[in-house]
Amino acid sequence: MISNPNFEWEQTICIKEDTFLECFEKARKLSEAKRLSISVMRNNERDGIFYSAKAYDELLKQINGLKHEISILKNRQN
């Protein structure tokens, strides 16, 4: 395991496809509460990814943070 304090582990919630479809509302609430995506699994392979609104907002924040870091690195090279 990486012990670098600047490193964050990205997580997802894995749920079998049939369980996801049967318990969609509970899965959505879990994704909202944890702010994590849900990997929908079929035959031990990811079939799709579901993002609740809060999980999607969290993803957008991470993407914007990465864009900001990239622009800083580009400016340092110039």
N, C-alpha and C positions, 0 to 999 in steps of 0.2 A: 504494500500500500504506500502511496506517495504521501510524504509528511510535509510537503511544501505548504506553508500557510496561505499562499496565493492560489492554491489549487482547490477547486470545488468539484465534488462528485455530482454528476448529473444523474438523476434517478427517474424512473418511470414505474408505474403500477402495471403489472402484467395480469391480465384477466382472460380466461378462455372465452372464445367468441360466444358460445351458447349462454354462458353465465352473464356476460356483458349485455346480451340482448334481453335476457330474462330480468335482469336487475339494473336496467339502464339508469333509473332515477337515483338509486343508491350509489352506482358507479360515478355518476355526475357529481353528486354531493361529496364523495370521497375526493375526486379530482379538485373540486372547489376548495375543500378544507385543506388539502395538502399542497395545493397549487402545483400539481404534477400532472403530466400527461398520462394517459392510459394506453398501454400497448395491448391491442386486441390480438390474441394468439389463436392460431388454427394449426393443428398438427405440429406443435412446438416451434412454429415460425410466426413472426409478426405479420399479421394480415392487414393491420391498419393502426392508426394512432388517433385517439380522441383527445381533444383539449376542451376543458370547460372554459368559460370566459376568463376566470381568474388565472387558470393555468396558461392560457394564451397570452394574457397581459404580462405574466411573468416571463414567458418566452420572448415577447417583444422587448421587454426591459433588458434581457440578456443580450439580445441581438444589437440593440442600441448601444449597450456598454461595449460590446466587441467592436462595433463601428467606431466608437470614440477612441478606443485603444489603438485601432489600426491607424486612424488619422494622426494620433500622437506619434506613433512610430514613423509614419511617412514624413511628418514634419521634422523629426529628429534627423532623418537621412539627408534632408535638404540643407 
